[in-house]
């Protein structure tokens, strides 16, 4: 709404397997310390055709069920109509489009060819985490405090999920301070199947234009997060490229984040700020 132009939703989706290595490796090149492979070779191996458009600035790879779109020198991709942030920029060398092997392994393949999880079980218990609370107000825009928006959002969703037959727990149901480690600890004690945290970003520049949801899940091992400055200073997270506990559920978390973002964008006709990666606590 107009009153909330400066605040817009940020969903942190942490689902309940380690990303598998590629079934086979294509011949490629090293760029910036990363292995890249020709998009043409990967597309051919997976029955996709590809073409340049937008004056040779954008590459599209498609078949009857899949559409991928990449912009040259950009980490922003589109997978079946949903924006997904890659870990490394899509590259073009001597007119040959290249994509990082890590992105194929940890972003493209898990979404296009989801593995059959051997431990699959119905989702029954969902833990909702309204960000901030109590002494921690979160973002402040004039008299508006982030904590006062995350809680009503979580309460409304709780009621909807209960009507749908789910068991729902909240990390806080009032304006109280809850330490960061205590939030996932509660979900683990309850053996929750899903953990979803709610936040609202704020912006000064372009505040009348910036809007729409973005959904975060864990950063792949070996990559930097989408926004390390926010991650490090505001959410008490681990900055780096190594393993975290959340990487144990990396592929499932990505699938959850993608489905959440797709539903928000398509159902609400909202601006798509994309699926992003961060090592939030």
C-alpha positions in Angstrom: 0.0 0.0 0.0 1.1 3.6 -0.4 1.8 4.0 3.3 4.4 1.2 3.1 6.3 2.3 0.0 9.5 2.4 1.9 9.1 -1.1 3.4 8.8 -4.2 1.3 8.7 -7.9 2.2 11.7 -10.1 2.5 11.1 -13.8 3.1 13.8 -16.0 4.4 12.9 -19.6 3.5 15.0 -22.3 5.1 13.6 -25.7 4.0 14.2 -29.1 5.4 20.4 -32.2 0.9 23.7 -31.4 0.1 23.9 -30.3 -3.5 25.1 -33.2 -5.6 27.9 -32.9 -8.0 27.1 -32.9 -11.7 26.4 -36.3 -13.2 29.0 -35.5 -15.8 31.4 -32.6 -16.4 31.6 -30.7 -19.6 34.9 -29.4 -21.0 35.2 -25.7 -20.0 37.5 -22.9 -19.0 38.6 -21.2 -15.8 37.4 -17.6 -15.2 38.1 -15.8 -12.0 39.0 -19.0 -10.3 35.8 -20.7 -11.3 35.0 -23.5 -13.7 32.8 -22.4 -16.6 31.2 -24.5 -19.3 29.8 -23.5 -22.7 26.0 -23.0 -22.4 25.6 -24.6 -25.9 27.2 -27.8 -24.8 25.1 -28.0 -21.6 21.9 -27.1 -23.4 22.6 -29.8 -26.1 23.2 -32.4 -23.4 19.9 -31.6 -21.7 17.8 -31.3 -24.9 17.4 -27.5 -24.9 17.9 -25.2 -27.8 19.4 -21.8 -27.3 19.6 -18.4 -29.1 20.8 -14.8 -28.6 18.3 -11.9 -28.6 18.1 -8.3 -27.3 21.1 -7.3 -29.5 23.2 -10.2 -28.3 22.9 -9.2 -24.7 20.6 -12.0 -23.5 20.7 -15.7 -24.1 17.6 -17.9 -23.9 17.6 -21.7 -23.6 14.3 -23.5 -24.1 12.4 -26.7 -24.8 8.7 -27.6 -24.5 8.7 -27.4 -20.7 11.7 -25.1 -19.8 12.7 -21.6 -20.4 16.0 -20.2 -19.1 17.2 -16.6 -19.6 20.6 -15.2 -18.9 22.0 -11.7 -19.3 25.6 -11.2 -20.3 27.9 -10.3 -17.4 25.1 -10.6 -14.9 24.3 -13.0 -12.1 20.6 -12.5 -12.5 18.9 -15.3 -14.3 15.3 -16.3 -15.0 14.1 -19.9 -14.6 10.7 -20.6 -16.0 9.6 -17.1 -15.4 11.0 -16.6 -11.9 14.1 -14.6 -11.2 17.0 -16.5 -9.5 20.2 -15.0 -8.4 23.3 -17.0 -9.6 26.4 -17.3 -7.5 28.6 -16.1 -10.4 28.0 -13.8 -13.5 27.0 -15.4 -16.8 30.0 -14.8 -19.0 30.6 -14.3 -22.7 34.1 -15.0 -24.1 34.7 -14.5 -27.9 30.9 -14.5 -28.5 30.6 -17.9 -26.7 28.2 -17.9 -23.7 29.5 -19.6 -20.6 27.9 -20.5 -17.3 29.6 -21.4 -14.0 29.6 -25.1 -13.2 28.8 -24.3 -9.6 25.6 -22.6 -10.7 24.6 -25.5 -12.9 25.1 -27.8 -9.8 23.5 -25.6 -7.2 20.8 -23.5 -8.9 19.9 -24.7 -12.4 19.9 -28.5 -12.1 18.1 -28.7 -8.6 15.3 -26.6 -10.0 14.9 -28.2 -13.4 15.6 -31.7 -12.4 14.7 -32.0 -8.7 16.1 -35.2 -7.1 13.8 -37.8 -5.6 14.4 -37.4 -1.9 14.6 -40.8 -0.1 13.5 -39.2 3.2 10.5 -37.4 1.7 7.6 -37.0 4.1 4.5 -34.9 4.2 4.8 -31.3 5.5 2.8 -31.2 8.7 4.6 -28.8 11.1 5.6 -25.3 10.0 7.5 -22.8 12.2 7.0 -19.1 11.3 9.5 -16.6 12.5 8.4 -12.9 12.7 11.7 -11.0 12.4 12.9 -8.7 15.2 10.7 -7.8 18.2 11.0 -6.3 21.7 14.2 -4.2 22.0 15.0 -5.0 18.3 12.8 -2.9 16.2 14.3 -3.8 12.8 14.1 -1.2 10.1 12.7 2.1 11.1 10.9 4.4 8.6 9.6 7.5 10.4 7.2 6.1 13.1 7.0 2.7 11.4 9.0 -0.2 12.8 9.7 -3.4 11.0 8.8 -5.6 14.0 5.2 -4.3 13.9 4.7 -5.5 10.4 6.4 -8.9 10.6 4.2 -10.1 13.5 0.8 -9.4 11.9 2.0 -11.0 8.7 3.0 -14.2 10.6 -0.2 -14.2 12.6 -2.4 -14.0 9.5 -0.4 -16.7 7.7 -0.6 -18.9 10.9 -4.4 -18.7 10.8 -4.5 -19.5 7.0 -2.2 -22.5 7.5 -4.2 -23.9 10.4 -7.3 -23.7 8.3 -5.5 -25.7 5.7 -4.7 -28.4 8.2 -1.1 -27.6 9.2 0.3 -27.5 12.7 1.9 -24.0 13.1 4.3 -22.6 15.7 5.6 -19.1 16.0 9.0 -18.0 17.4 7.2 -15.1 19.0 3.5 -14.2 19.2 3.9 -10.8 21.0 6.3 -7.9 20.9 9.1 -9.7 22.7 12.9 -10.0 22.2 13.9 -13.5 20.9 17.6 -14.2 20.4 18.7 -15.3 16.9 19.9 -18.8 18.0 16.6 -19.5 19.9 14.5 -19.1 16.8 15.7 -22.2 14.8 16.3 -24.0 18.1 12.5 -23.8 18.7 11.8 -25.2 15.2 14.2 -28.1 15.8 12.7 -28.9 19.2 9.3 -29.1 17.6 10.7 -31.2 14.7 9.3 -28.6 12.2 9.3 -29.6 8.6 9.6 -26.0 7.4 11.1 -22.8 8.9 10.1 -19.5 7.3 11.3 -16.1 8.6 9.6 -12.8 7.7 11.4 -9.4 7.3 10.8 -6.1 5.5 13.6 -4.4 3.7 13.8 -0.6 3.6 15.4 1.8 1.1 16.1 5.5 0.8 17.0 5.7 -2.9 14.2 5.1 -5.2 11.7 4.4 -2.4 8.7 5.1 -4.7 9.9 2.5 -7.2 11.4 -0.3 -5.1 8.7 -2.9 -4.2 8.0 -6.6 -4.3 9.0 -9.8 -2.5 12.4 -11.5 -2.5 13.0 -14.9 -1.0 16.3 -16.1 0.5 17.7 -19.6 1.1 21.2 -20.8 2.1 24.2 -19.8 0.0 26.0 -22.7 -1.8 29.4 -23.8 -0.5 32.1 -22.0 -2.4 30.1 -18.9 -3.2 29.6 -15.5 -1.6 26.1 -14.4 -0.5 23.9 -12.0 -2.5 24.3 -9.2 0.1 27.1 -9.8 2.6 26.9 -6.3 4.0 23.4 -6.7 5.3 24.0 -10.3 6.2 27.0 -9.5 8.3 25.8 -6.3 10.1 22.1 -6.9 10.6 21.4 -10.6 10.9 24.4 -12.0 12.9 25.4 -14.3 10.1 28.5 -16.1 8.9 30.3 -14.4 6.1 32.5 -16.5 3.8 32.2 -19.3 1.4 32.3 -22.4 3.6 29.9 -25.0 5.0 27.1 -24.1 7.4 24.5 -26.4 9.1 21.9 -25.1 6.7 23.8 -26.5 3.7 22.7 -30.0 4.8 19.3 -29.0 3.5 20.5 -26.8 0.6 18.6 -28.4 -2.3 15.3 -28.6 -0.4 15.7 -25.0 0.8 16.2 -23.8 -2.7 13.1 -25.7 -3.9 11.1 -24.2 -1.1 12.4 -20.6 -1.8 11.7 -21.0 -5.5 8.1 -22.2 -5.0 7.4 -19.5 -2.4 8.7 -16.8 -4.8 6.8 -18.2 -7.8 3.6 -18.3 -5.8 4.0 -14.7 -4.5 4.9 -13.2 -7.9 2.2 -15.0 -9.9 -0.7 -15.0 -7.4 -0.2 -11.4 -6.3 1.1 -10.1 -9.7 3.9 -8.6 -7.6 7.2 -7.3 -8.8 9.7 -10.2 -8.8 12.8 -9.3 -6.8 14.0 -12.9 -7.1 15.3 -15.9 -5.2 18.6 -14.9 -3.5 21.2 -16.7 -1.4 22.5 -15.7 2.1 24.0 -17.2 5.2 21.4 -15.7 7.6 21.5 -17.0 11.1 
